Amino acid sequence: MRGPHNIWRLIVTGATLERTGAMGVVLDAFEAPSALRVTARVLGWPFKWLGYRGDPKMPPATRALTALGPAYIKFGQILSTRPDLVGNEMAAQLRVLQDKLPPFETARAKEQVEAELGVPVDQLFSEFSEPVAAASIAQVHKARLADTGEAVAVKVLRPHIEKDFRKDIDAFYLAARMVELLSPASRRLRPMDVIRHFEGVVNGELDLRLESASASEFAANTEKDSGFQVPAVKWMLSGRRVMTLAWAEGIPMGDNAAIDAGGHDRAVLSERVLQLFLKHALRDGYFHADMHQGNLKVAPNGDIIALDFGIMGHIDEYTRRVYAEILFGFIRRDYKRVAEVHFEAGYVPADRDVDEFARALRAVGEPIFGMDANRISMGRLLSYLFEVTERFGMETRTELILLQRTMVVVEGVARSLDSRMNIWSVAKPVVEDYIRTSIGPRAVARDLGKAVQVLTRFGPRLPGLVEAALIRQSQHDDTPPRSPWIGRLLWAALGAGASGLAVLLWHMLA
């Protein structure tokens, strides 16, 4: 039923890209073939007068997306995390895309709060301010709890935002199908998967219960981190369309003059923001993936306060260990070991030459180490590393692209505080500590303990699994089946707590 709307939305999109001068920029960024270029021009140029003008002070791409509205702004922000799709230059342009939009009426916000929480706003809050921040999906009000007088931040979704996003996402799917049809070569970029990823991110941000859960988990992971704060979630005052957090009083991270006036040491803050990000990514595997200056404050006591938990990154423990070893190898300039780790992890196909790969990695690392301290960039290193590994057959991993993009942002924040900081010297102790606790003897013992827990949990099923495997083996070859008593022996060993014997017997059977 929405087919005509989707086609019309694409026509308006093409017209806006033409009118703002962004059409050629976008087509070049995606290396569009001639058939796709002609189609895009047909959708854009004849209807150019239908397009939005946008702000002429902005670069063409950001100007067009801002003019097209919230869904396009959010899509551009997400594409900024994927330089593998749009190229480094376009990603850099989209990274500065702002989603500040005019606020909606406070009366509408109060209506939404009352509808979501089922209680009149005046009974919940003694004060409820005009909007203090307004973005593409929601806006924030400062309020005061009626019972305790505590200051809180109340985040409220824009009215009808779910319906508006749904319409544009449908149009994005139509555009992706057209791209795949007209440009078979573009299928390597998986345009449909890109839209699905976008839809997943947006659906998460449109349910503030999920953001509340992210904030709560992040706070639990980091509660012992010195010099860092995450505002507490007020669960009784939060729901799908409303989220309430403790109010975070502080100086915006981008206001160096105010930071200096507050007596804070910017060099210390610079090191802390980088080390905290690395700790969260390596130690927890769960990190704030939108750590720009607008989402960070400096508390009166000098702590760094994180805000806005709509985009979080996750890296599994195995991948964290692999990349810690890779990073540590670069820090020690041991390129052969870095190459070996890639092969051991299966990231690079086994038929490639490890020595040739190590030489390629040296070409990445040495120029960076030859730079002045204030020019060394871990984000640049990861970007170059991905380029090299792609040439050697490594598949793109979305979570690592997000890590690299966030590292670039965090480095930018750190250098804005202290342009002379040495990224490597700041990062080294965090990486070394992770290596020591996660790859050394203690880590081996911990992993064995987890393996025993898994075996114990599956203990009641092991006899049946072993017997079934032996029966299948006997049906496919002439080897006489092993006696069922072997499976029972495994279970007895587990039941008696002799997990080591159980594991040994299991390997003997393999």
MILUMRO-875476 format. One record per residue (C-alpha): x, y negated, z negated. Coordinates in steps of 0.02 Angstrom, whole numbers, plus 50000, padded with zeros to 5 digits. Last residue first. Layout:
N
XYZ/...
//
This chain:
510
518625190949021/518475204948892/520145201148812/519665182748806/518095186848707/519085198048590/520265183748549/518835171548522/517985183548402/519595186948310/519845168248284/518045166248227/518265178348083/516825170647985/516085187347941/514595184048054/515755179248196/516745195348182/515135205448166/514425197048322/515985201248422/515945219148357/514145220448414/514645215348589/516025228448588/514815241548522/513875240048688/515195251548765/516135245048914/515345249049080/516255261349194/517055252249340/516205258049500/515705240749553/514195229249566/512975237649446/514315240649315/514745222149315/512925217149291/512825229049142/514415221849069/513755204049084/512095208849005/513015217248860/514085201848833/512605189948836/511585201048720/512985202248594/513335183348607/511555177248576/511595177548386/513295169048388/512795154248498/512875142248350/514435150848283/515295149548452/514875131048462/515505127748287/517095137648324/517405126748477/517155111048372/518455117148248/519655121048389/519435103248453/519825096148280/521385106648265/521975100848437/521595082748391/522625084048233/524075091248334/524135075948451/522975070148591/521615060648498/522425053048343/524155049048411/523555044548585/522235032948512/523525024548402/524705022448549/523315014748655/522865002148519/524694998148482/525074995248668/523624983648711/524314967648635/526084970648699/525384974948871/524234959848888/525554947148842/524644931248787/525224914748860/523534908248922/522804909048747/520924906748726/520514906648911/521734921048926/520694931848809/519064927848898/519814931649068/520554947749002/518834952548939/518064949349111/519404959449202/519234973549075/517354973449104/517614976249291/518844990249259/517684998949135/516214997149255/517275004849394/517715018549271/515885022449237/515515022949425/516825036049466/517405034749647/518105051049717/519985053949720/520645058649893/522415051849891/521905035249970/520565033649835/521915036249703/522905021549773/521435009349776/520875014949603/522605011449534/522634994149613/521014989649522/521624997449360/523244987249369/522284971449409/521204974049254/522764977249151/523434960349205/525194953549184/525244935049230/525594927849057/526994940149027/527914934849184/527804947749322/529004962049352/527884974049259/526524970749387/527694973449534/528294989849455/526594997449423/525734999249591/527265004149695/527705016149554/525985023949577/526345027049761/527995035149713/527075046449589/525845051449726/527275056449841/528005066749699/526325075149664/526065080249846/524225083049888/523485100649902/522875100149721/521575086849760/521725071349648/520545069249500/520765087349449/521245082549272/522935091149288/523235082349455/522885064949385/523905068949230/525375074249339/525375057449430/525425047849266/526825059249207/527835055549363/527505036949342/528305035749170/528325016749159/528085018048970/526555006548980/526045015449140/526125032349053/525105025448908/523765019849030/523715036849114/523705045848947/522305034648885/521415037849050/521425056749025/520925055548843/519475044048882/518895055549023/518825070248902/517885060248771/516495054348887/516445036148942/514925024948911/514665006748957/513324995148888/512254982548982/510734975648889/511674972748727/511584953848716/512714946648579/514434950348504/515114940348356/516994937748335/517464934448154/518334918048110/517454914747943/516294901848024/515844914848158/516584913848333/515314918148467/515244930048615/513904933548746/514144917348843/516024920148847/515864936248947/515794953248864/514524961548979/515004979948968/514954981248778/515794997848745/515405015848703/516795028648722/517055026648535/518945026748515/519445022648693/518125009948751/517755002648579/519585001548532/520024993648699/518674980448679/519244976648502/521044974848558/520584962248693/519484951548580/520754952248440/522234946548542/521354930848603/520604927448431/522344927548354/523004915748489/521464904648466/521834901848281/520234894748205/520184878048114/518404873648163/519044859048267/520094871448367/518564882248402/517544866648444/518844861248572/518984878848641/517124879948680/517004895948784/516794907448634/515224898248580/515414892848398/514434902648268/512814906948181/512124924048227/510274925648182/509804943248128/508984952148272/507194953548335/506724962148498/505044960048586/504314968248742/504534986648699/504564983948511/505464974448373/504904966248211/504944981848103/506624986348181/507524970448130/509154974248218/510734968348130/511874956148221/513524964048278/515094957548193/516974959048218/518474952948118/518914969848044/518104984548130/517244995047995/515474992148061/516014995548240/515175012148281/513615008248178/513434990948257/513584998348432/512265011248391/511074997948325/511364986248471/511065000348595/509485005648503/508834987748508/509234987248694/508215003148716/506754996048617/506884980748728/506154990448874/506414979649029/508304980649007/508294999549025/507154998749176/508384986249252/509874997849230/508945012849301/508275002949450/510024996549489/510705014249486/509295019849599/509675005249716/511515010249725/511025028449753/509975023149903/511445013149972/512625028049962/514225018750014/514715033750121/513005031650201/513615015450279/514355025050426/512595030450476/512155011950504/510415008850572/509535022550476/510555020950315/510325002050317/508465003650350/508285015750205/509215003650091/508094989150145/506524999350106/507245003749935/507624985349902/505814980849946/505184993449817/506394985649691/505664968549730/503874973749691/504374983149532/505344967949471/503814956849480/502714969849394/503954972049250/504184953249232/502304950449209/502644938149066/504494935749028/505164947448895/505374940448719/506974939748614/506744933748435/508324927948346/508214927748157/508454915748011/508024923047840/506634914147743/506244930147649/504354932647673/503964921147820/505494925947920/506284911148010/506344909348199/507564905048338/506844909048509/507644919148649/507104921548830/506874936948938/507184944649110/508034931349215/508754921449070/508154908248947/509074902248792/508574891748641/506714892948681/505614881648569/505694886648388/504654898248279/504614893948093/503714902247946/503754918548042/502764934648023/501074927947966/501154913348086/501534925348230/499884934348206/500144953148183/499964967248310/501824968148349/501704968348538/500154957548561/500734945148428/502464943648506/501714941648680/500524927948623/501964919148535/502964919348697/501494912248793/501354897948667/503214894848686/502954891348870/504104899348997/505934894849007/506754888249167/508054900649229/509814904749175/510364920549266/512104914649310/513144922349449/514984920049406/515354938449438/514494937249608/515944927449681/517244939449609/516274954349676/516244946249848/518134944349849/518484961549776/517464971149904/515594974449908/515494993049873/517114997449782/517004980249702/515524987349604/515284977649441/514814961949539/513454972549619/512594973049449/512594954149435/511954952549613/510524964349576/510094954349420/510014938249520/508994947049656/507734953249528/507624936149444/507324925049597/507694922549781/508514905549753/509824912949635/510214926549762/510454913849903/511554901849805/512604916249735/512974922049912/513264904649987/514404897649850/513434885549738/513364866549755/512014868049889/510764874549758/509464885349844/508644881450011/507334895250010/506924903950174/505354901450278/506244889350398/507454903150442/506054913750512/506844916050684/508584917950602/508264930650465/507414946750513/508144946250689/509844941850615/509764956850499/509294968350643/510744961850750/511984964050608/511354981650573/511604986950754/513324978350760/514054987750612/514054980250435/515744979050347/514784977350181/515694961250135/515584955250316/513694957250319/513534947850153/514624933250207/513754932050376/512044930850295/512554918950156/512394902550250/510994896450135/509684896150274/510214912750346/510204921950179/508544913650139/507784919350305/508404937050278/507624937450104/506004930050167/505934943450302/506354956850173/504944950750061/503734951350208/504224969250247/504014974350065/502314965450052/501694973950211/502214991150142/501464988549969/500005000050000/
//
